[in-house]
Amino acid sequence: FAEAEKMHQEALATEPDSYSALTTLAGTWLSRDKCPERAEELLRRALKLNSDDEAVWALLGRALMLQGKEVEANEAFARAIRLDPGLTIAKMLFPLYPQLAGEVWAKAGELFRV
């Protein structure tokens, strides 16, 4: 991890808007629950470059969750799932996903009840 971290930090030093370096470095930190504040900053920069990347929204949710920012984390996870309903990582990380899925099924059952 240290070598990957160093490589991506060097890439960002030479190319501060490198989408790949921003997201990969943040992901590297978050895979070890390390530097969630710095990861959040990098992920927000990446989302300014591409706001439709569901995986980055899921990573942002993780960074926010590690900081105790539950409301913002849930919003980021929800955005990731809206962008890609099959996004397994967001569903695994999103603490409210099982509850929301249950609510959706309950509402669907009510709508189709004869």
Buried (B, 14 or more C-beta within 10 A) or exposed (E): EEEEBEBBEEBBEEEEEBBEBBBBBBBBBBEEEEBBEEBBBBBBBBBEEEEEBBBBBBBBBBBBBBBEBEEBBBBBBBBBBEBBEEBEBBBEBBEEBEEBEEEEEEEEEEEEEE
